[in-house]
């Protein structure tokens, strides 16, 4: 992500619309809208005559990861008891400056004219990835609003100001996307970037990342269609669904001779469709004005930084830039280069929080080639975690234990079949080392060649038909014999060695 | 009276004995005392008077002058407690500062922990703030005794102190011998009751409180002249410091970019002391300057020959009374005759100041008042049809017409389609006005000398013939530009009108040059010898009382 603008971040405030409400109002009122679940975005009308071009833009609010709110000392904490994180300032008591309205940098954003590159796979094949770019119009600081819950039957409104005043960064993406999948991939990449930088935890389920999608459709060569804004999307999967649904809905509406209203719609995740939100006030004019209580925040770079200023008290972009961690795209490229893994593997590594670190730790502690390690990480570890809905950090098998196990395999002390057995034991989390399990279960490879030869001979002696077939030139049957030896040894034999022994005996 | 009559006070009410209610300052011996009057602070130090006596004295005066309606809330109990604490400190010989034990009053738009803060509005009636405004805290930290909260126009929007929910403030000079002798009673039946004049505003309660001797200093606020205007009408010193010198944290905002806490005292020296105790950076107000402020004592200027006094010709405004014009010329001559350079200067954009202010003020009011929605504090309507209808009803019931009018026009100015035409334009004009001052001061002028008001205070009955907006436009005309430019300005009581009412002149200084401004003001104050109010209180009290000598504490 690149930020082109440097300079002053002035702040603006709204003349009204404070406290409750704001970026993510709850949907209320009618929901009884007929809707069908629809498939993915196929931007083609059912008439099939003129193709439709869907256009998708996103507005993303990311909660800034901080101990305190933007302008007050109140803590920021998810799911705290209602109104337990409210200072005098957050409640906008008379005389607290500047309070009582939401403050935004809308007209003087902290950065403008940026871009974000993201990758997605074609036809769901991990091996076919394309990289796309979406322009970022601006990034600005904002204050979050409070939350209001409406009880229509009792005609009551309950207000929770815990969230009021928490710092948000609003990222405005230009309408450069064309389907749910693209929107989802772009948001996922942004989420990774924010998490890498530590500027937001960006957990959508906790409201730390809120996405509003602007969707419209038009015919090629024609101006953009009327757009709708879809809100209340609380996961990346739902984002893709919501956008695709909305595209299809608009196309059908238009093909049936209808019109699209410039309206706000909410995504109903249970029904898988978007429904209009009750919006009594219609178009909002927030009546912004500059905030006189906050002096401009001046961002300097190494060139513009005045010498006489205390460097601790100014923001020097170059200084911050030097200390930034690798962004996900750089990290992926480095992983591919350093470990010789496939690019798609690097995506999977980064997509799971902590998986890259896990992988790198294993690699450090084992002689096994990273290319082989990645298989164990992605096929065995990850699928197990997914099955049990665990995060990488919650894995019962540490990187140390896995490395231990892979070392046994690498030193040919156990077979890979045995290694899987050991891993299955390790998941139980009984604090046994792989070696202990190997010993306990007698899974070591038979190191005694004579013993192995005897077993091989016994197998040959018992399979006359197979031996005949092999000798007649059907080499495939050899695999059956190898399998039988494995069974006989309960997987404790090295298949390569067994093959050699069998071949030797059969050629005699 | 306190400076002059301290000995008498202690004589009249020895420690332990409650002050005689409604007695006022004793007449005997006051004149004699005047010459050897000690500063109150010194008197406290020397034990001639105790903080408790001083406090009781003031509380009793507040009661006897209740008809002035200067106070909305009198915090008798806490004031006496504070006085008691102060007394202990004096007994230990460890007063906190010059202000220790000094009774003060605070305009009711500053937050005071534990004492109601109303802004003279239904919206905040009964509202008790959990915190002290920074300026209030600073005064308390230095031992000052907070007597109560003073009356104002609702949310400080006005120039008469007539538009608050607690009723108008009466100018103490309405009840002065000076006024009574000179004003011709229209008929015997009226008996002066309908002749009472306004205090000016919006800090009229604070001005009246200082003028009627019920406190030694009071805080006001000044957005377009709200401290200087009532100071002029009530014959007291009214200082509007440079924007950014004093914290606004806890001052309920009117126009954030122009509001400053104002200081009302009976002499320039006192204003300097209070300023010294309030100035300085406040982390809770980002617009306060970081530079360290050093409190100063004012020198007694003997030579003004190095001074260059500017007389801005635009302040010769339409409607300026001939007696104020004459007073202004006389003051200019006074400087000239004393050897100062007096030159006519021009601030060409001054005439756009009021209309520009109207737009900026309304816009900020619209935004500032958004917080009053009945949710977290203050008035909440019973209307419960919907949240929106509750907001609307709360605001309709809570705000008066003036406040609602400014909110509506402000929201109009801030609409997308109007923003460029009104708000942006007004900001540009504001810049031009500020630049006028920069140019004049850049040309070598030290201080500007102007009238503070167009005329003396008008009777209430006459004042209310015009609406608030018209009055504010007329009354702020000479004070407003200093707020636009953020400059320090001070009203110095100068003389009495033909009707026996105070007239004041204004000095406008350069940004953060308060010391120079106050030094010149002090010199001027000394030359003009403004007469002391001879307050005669009849009918409203058990007996007549009279003040013959003003008092300072420094």
Interface residues (C-beta under 8 A of the other chain):
Chain A: X13 X14 X15 X16 X17 X18 X19 X20 X88 X91 X92 X93 X94 X95 X96 X97 X98 X99 X100 X101 X148 X150 X155 X156 X157 X159 X161 X280 X285 X287 X288 X289 X292 X293 X294 X295
Chain B: X110 X111 X117 X119 X124 X127 X129 X130 X131 X133 X248 X249 X250 X251 X252 X253 X256 X257 X284 X285 X286 X287 X363 X364 X366 X367 X368 X370 X371 X372 X373 X375 X376 X377 X378 X384 X385 X386 X387 X388 X410 X411 X414 X415 X416 X419 X423
